[in-house]
Amino acid sequence: MKKRIELKVNDELWAVDIEPHKTLLEVLNEDLGLMGAKEGCGLGACGACTVIIDGEPVLSCLTLAMDVQNRSIRTIEGLGKEGKPDELQNAFIEHGALQCGFCTPGMMMSSKALLDKNPAPSREEIIDAISGNLCRCTGYKKIIEAVESVAKV
């Protein structure tokens, strides 16, 4: 039996009718058409589905959509503005911190949550912040360098 919920995603209010067991990732992808958060493992082990909820990085594949009503949800689509990428997005491009791109949205959201809380993180803090995000292509060096380049040291 479907239930109507209201979500605030990227500063926009959405009302959707969903099955109560649907995850936030499923609602973002299937109901809202926001495809940035990816389903990698579906078990919370890879971080590809990371979004920011009330300032905290959260695995959307493990979060029930019902549980995040009236909270502020930010996805990769909510970084930057139309035609003007966020400085973190620019840094990932400039540093070649992406290859296949599958992990990139989750990496960016984990990094953005860190930078929003701590504008001048140490290398160790950056490594810790992205430790829940798996990347099989870059070896993390360029990702860390991209985040460091945005950090206000």
Secondary structure, 3 states (H helix, E strand, C coil): CCEEEEEEECCEEEEEEECCCCEHHHHHHHHCCCCCCCCCCCCCCCCCCEEEECCEEEECCCCEHHHHCCCEEECHHHCCECCECCHHHHHHHHCCCCCCCCCHHHHHHHHHHHHHHCCCCCHHHHHHHCCCCCCCCCCCHHHHHHHHHHCCC
